[in-house]
Amino acid sequence: MSLNKKSINKLFYIFITTHLILWTLVPSLTNNNLPLDTIEALAWGGNLDWGFNKHPPASAFLAEFFYQIFGSLDWTYYLLSQILVVISFFVIFKLSENFFNNKIFGFLSVVMLEGIYFYNYTTPEFNVYITELPFWTLTVYYAYKSITGDKLKDWFLLGVCGAIGLLSHYLFSYILLSITIFFIYIFFQDKKFNFKSLIALEVFLILMIPHGLWLIENEFITITYGLHRSGSGLENLNFINHLVNPFLYIIKQFGILIPFWVMLFFLVKKFKLKFNLKDRKFLFLIFINFIPITLIALTSLITGAKIKTMWMTPFYLFYGLLFVYLFQTQINLKKLKNFFITFLFFFILSPTIYSFISLSQNNKRTDYQGKRIAEKVQYAWNVNYNKTINVVLGDEWSAGNLSYHLKSRPVWEGNITQEKLDSYLHYVCIENICVGNR
């Protein structure tokens, strides 16, 4: 296969555009309601703060930004997810220019990600993990640009992207720690500390101050939630968890990556590993790919925490780049037919399975009749009052759906308590939700 730079760029843009359209249309046409995490982000977004009971605020800010533009149009939140995914793909493609002389290798690095279900099947559900994706890639991109180009702009943007990434999800700290370890390694190798790196640190800390103050005021609720969700050994002193959970974590990762390994098998003609430990490009790719995953495994081993599968969503973004870089001399660019057939198979298979499950099963969150329930609540309210519904109480799912579907976009104020109801001028309660007016 002989492709010039212009045609590869064209192929890449066709690929990401097709991905964006396909994964926006499929859930839009097959789901009746937005997924749980998306509704939660919208519920938080209606009452913005510097943090929430489960997560830091970035996903809520993004969801609210889209709501202010589009309102309660479900397809736009599927579009939001795909915009974040294709931005990630674009950044990886851009970074690959620093690693390959032939742009087709960068293209292959990105399309291989279609063999990892985090970047297709799970993407319709906008959540904190999807929010991480572009900032994970941008942080890695500016880390590389900073260490190689040493420009103030890149160090500054590294701090910005790192902060927004951590404000998306705390597991972002694993890529930040991995990059920091790489910087320390380089500084020791060069026997010189780069004081420009402090610019990134300073920008990062300044941007984190509001959330830090919120954490203190709210007794670190998001961190305790994360510990509880993981069944951490810090709360559960069952020794067997320190062995079983890391083992299960490792097994799951191999299972998740099976389609990726299949694609790699059809890409590389002979698997002969040759690497140079003095090659900083290779070392950088090792640090950003394997160190975060190793740190997660060590966390599970030390604390006994159970690693949730979805937590790993951003951790494999640069796997394509790493393995194409490792085996680039063993890739026959004239014989890529079988690879692209395999790529197309997975590219089509994933939305097909998603559509089948979505249409054949009727007990999923995305089958919830959110609009119909909102209409019933609005009718019950109109029978009693002529005021606007501006507050809603209940769990994030039930109340969050009302906040999203009701035209007045009431603010979600948490679970139902008598104290809150007493503060409302009027209210109506139906089952596990209450709506009111202040």
N, C-alpha and C positions, 0 to 999 in steps of 0.2 A: 504494500500500500504506500503510495507516494503522495504526500499531502504537503502543501506549502503552508507558511505561517497564516496567510489570510484565510485559507480554506479550513484550517484547524480552528481558528477563532470563530468562523461561521458555524462549524459543527458544534462547538461548545455552546454558542448562544441558542442554537436550535434545541440542543439537549436541555438546557436549564429552562427555556421557555416551555418546552413540551412537559417537563416535570412539573412546572408551576401550574400550567393549565390543567393537566391531568389530575393532580392531587388537590386542586381546588374544586374541580367538577365532580369527582367521584363521591366525596362525602356530602357535597351539596345536594346531589341527586338521590342519595341513598339513605341519608339520616333525616329523622324528623325533628331532632333537637340537638343543640350543641352538646359536646361532651362535658363531663363533670368538671375537669380542671379549667376548661374555658369559662364555664359559668362561674366558677369560684373567682377567677381573675376579674371577670366583669363585676361581680358582687363587690370585691375589694375596690375596683376602680371607681365605683360610684361613691365611695367614701374614702378618698385617697389619704394615705398616711405614709410615713417613712418605714412602715413594716406592718405585717399582719400576723395573725396567730400561728400561721404555718410557714410563711416564707417572707423573704425580703421583698421590696416593692416593685422591682422593674417590670415584671409581667403585668401587674395591675396598671402601671402607668401606660404601657403599650396598648393594653386592651381598652383602656379609657380613651386614649388618643383616637383609636379607630372608631369607638362608639360615638364620639363627638362628631366624627365625619360622616359615618354611615348609619348610625343608629342600630336597630335590631334586625339587621340583614345577616342571616347566618353565614352565607357564603363568604362574606368579607373577613370573617375570623379564620376560615380555612385558608383564604388568600393570605392573611397576615402570617400564618405559620409558614406557608410556602415561600413568601418573600424572605423570611429569615433563613430558611434552608438554602435558597439559591444565592443569597448574599454569602453564606458560608462557602458554597461551592465556588463562587467567584473569587473569594479571597484565597482559597487553596490554589486555584488555577493561577492566580497572580503570584503567589509565593513560589509556585513551582518554576517560574521563570528564573529564579535564582539558583535552581538545582539542576536544570537540564538545558542543553543547547538546542534540543529539538522539542518544539512545543507539543508534539503529539504525546510525549511522555507525561506532560502536565495534564493533558486531556484524559489520558488513561487513568491517571491518579484520581481524577474526580469521578469518572463514570464507574469505577470499581466500587464506589460507595453505595451504588444501587444494590450491591450484594449484602448490605447491612441494613436490617429492617428498621433501625432507628432513623434512617434518612428517607424512608418511604412510608411503610405501613403505619407507623406510630405518629407520623407528622400531622395528620388532620387535627389532633387534639392540642390546640395551643395551650402551653403551660410553661412552667419555670424552666423545664429542660430544653424546650424549643427556644425559649428566650435566650438561653445561654449560648446557643450555637454560633451566631455571628460574632459575638464578643470573645468566644473561645478562639475562633480563627483569627480575629483581628488582633487579639492580645499576642498570639503566637507570631503573627505577621510583623507586628511592630517590635516585638522582642528581637526577631531576627534582623530587621532593618536597623534597630538601635545598636546592636552589637557589631554589625558589619559596616554601617554607614556613619554611626555616631553623630546623628543630627539631633539638635534640640527638639525639633518638631516631632521626631519619631519617639523620643523619650517621653515627651509630653503626652502624646496620643497613647503610648503604652500605659501610662498611669490612668488615663481616662477610660480606656477600654477595659482595663483590669478592674477598676472600681465598678463600672456598670455590670461587668460579668459577675462579680461577687454579690452585687445587689440583685442579681437574677436568682442565684442559688449558692448556698454556702460551699457546695462541693467544688465550686470554681476555685476554691483555695488550693486544690490539688495541682492544677496547672500553674497557678501562681507560684507555688512552692517549687515545682519542678523547674520552672524558668529561673527562679532565684538561685537554685542549686547550680544550674548551668552557668549563670553569670559568675557565681563564686568560683567555679572551676576555671572559667576563662581568665578571671582576674588573677588567680594563682598561677596559671600557665604563663600569662604575660608579665607576672610579677609587678602588676600595676593596678591600682584601684581607679575605676572610672567614676569621677565625681558627678558626671552628668546623669548617672543612674539614680542619683538622689532626687533629680527632678521628677522622675516617674514615681518614686516613693512619696514625695511630698504631695503631688497632685492626687495620687491614690488616697492618701490619708485625709486630705481636705474634703474630697468628695464623699468619703465614708463617715464623716463626722455626724451629719444629721441622722443617719441610721444608727450609728453608735449611741447617740443620745436617746433615740427611741428605744433601743434595746435595754438601756439602763432603766428608763422610765417604766418599761413593761416587763421587768424582771427576766429578761433574756428568754421570753416565751418561745420564740422561733427555734432557739437552740435546744431547749428542753423537749420541744415537739419532735425535732429530728432524732434526738437520743431515744425517745419513746418509740418512734416509728421503726428504728433499727433494732430494737430489743438489745441495746448496747449492754456490754458487760459491766458498764459503769452503774447500771441499774439492776442487772440480772447476773448474779455471780455463779452461773452454771458453767463449770469449766469446759464441758463438752462443746459448748457453743464456740469456744475459742479454736476448736479444731474442725468441727463440722461446717460452720458457716464459711470460713475461708476456702475449704475444699469445694463446697457447693458453688461458691463464687467463681472459682477457677473453671469448674466443669461447665457452668452456664456460659462463660465467655467463649469457650471452644464451640459450644453448640450454636451460639448466636452468630459466630463468624463462619459457619460451614459454607453458606453461599459465596462468601468472599473468597474462601480458600479454593472453591471450585472455579471461580473466575480467574484467580491467580494461576491455577493449574493450566488453564487454556491459554494463558498469556505468556508464560515462561516456558521455553523449550527444554532447558536443563537447569536444575536447581543446584547451582554451585555457588556457595557463599564465599565472597571475597570482600573483605572490608579492611579499612585502614583506620586504626584508632587515632591517628593524627589528623584525620579528615574531619574538620569541624562541622561540615554540613551533615555528615553521617552522625556525628555525636549529637548535634542539635536535634535531629530527627529521633534518635534514641531517647533523648531526655524528654521530649514532648509527647512521645508515644508510650514508652514503657515505664517511665518513672511514675506518672500519675496512677497507672494501673497497679504498679507494685505498691505504692503508698496506700491505695485502697485495700489491697490484700493484707498489708501489715496492720492497718486500722482494724480490720475484721479479726485478725489473729490476736492482737493485743487486747481489744475491748470485747471481743465476742459478738460484735455487731453483725446483723444480717444485712447483706448488701442487696437492696432492691434493684431489680433488673433495669428499671427506667432511669436510675441514677447514672447509669453508664452511657447515657445518650450522647454526650459530646466527646467521650473519651477516645472514639475511633475515627474522628474526623480526618486525621492525617495518616491513617494506616495505608491508604492507597499510595500516598506520596512516599512513605517509607519503603514499601516493598517494591515499587517501581524503581526507586533510586537504587535499592540493593541489587536488583536483577536486570537493570537496564541494558547491560551488555549481552544478556541472554534472551532478549526479546527480539523476535524476528518481525520487524515492522512490515514485511511483505506478506506475512502469513498471520493476519489478525482475524480472519473470517470466523473461525470457531469461537474466538473470544467474544466477538460482537454478537454472534448468535446466542451465546450464553448470557451476555448482557441483556439482550432483547427479551430473552426468556424470563429473566428475573424482573425486568422492567415492566413487563406485561402481567406476570404472575401475581405480583404484590397487589396492584389495584383490583385484579380479578378476584382474589381471595377476600380482600376487604369488602368489595361489593356484594359478593355471595353471602358473607357472614352478616353484613348489615341488612340485606334484604330478606334473608331466610330466618333470622332470629328476631323475636319481637319482645324480648325481656331485657334489652340493654338500656343503659342510660340514654342513649341517643334515640330511643323509641318513646321517651317520656313526652307526654302531651302538654308541654309547657305553655303553648299559646292558648290552648283550650282552657286550661286551669286558670290562666290569667284573665280570660274573658269571664269565667264564672265568678271570680273574686271581684272583678270590676263591677259586674252586675249586682252582686250582693251589696257592694259598697254604695252604688248609685241608688238602691232602694232606700237606704237609710240616710245618706248624706249627699249634699251637692258640692262638697269641698273636694280638693285634689288630694289624692293619695301621695304623700311625700316621704313616708317611712315604711319599712317592712322588717318584720322580725321572724326568726326561725333559723334552721340550719342553712349552711351556705348553698346547698343544692336546691331545696324547695323555695326558700326565700330569694336566693340568687336568681332563679328562673323568673320569679315575679318581678324583681327589680329590672331584669332584662326585657321582659315581654310587655309589661305595663307601659303605656304611652307616656305617663308622667315620670317615668324612671325614678321610683322612690329609692331613697338611700337605705341600704342594708345596714342595720344597727346591731347585728348579732342575734343571739338566742333570746327566746321569750322570757321576760321576767316581769313580775307585777310592778316593780319600781319603774321600769320603762313604760309600761302601759299607762301607769298613773300620770306620766308626764305628757301624754298625748291628749289633744282636745277631743278627738274621736278615734275610735278604732273598731275593727271587725276581725274576729278570729275564726278561721275555718281549719279544722283539724290541727296540723302542726305548724301553721303559719298565721301571722297577724299582720294586717296593714293598718296604717293610721295616718293622722294628720296632726302636725304640731301647731 
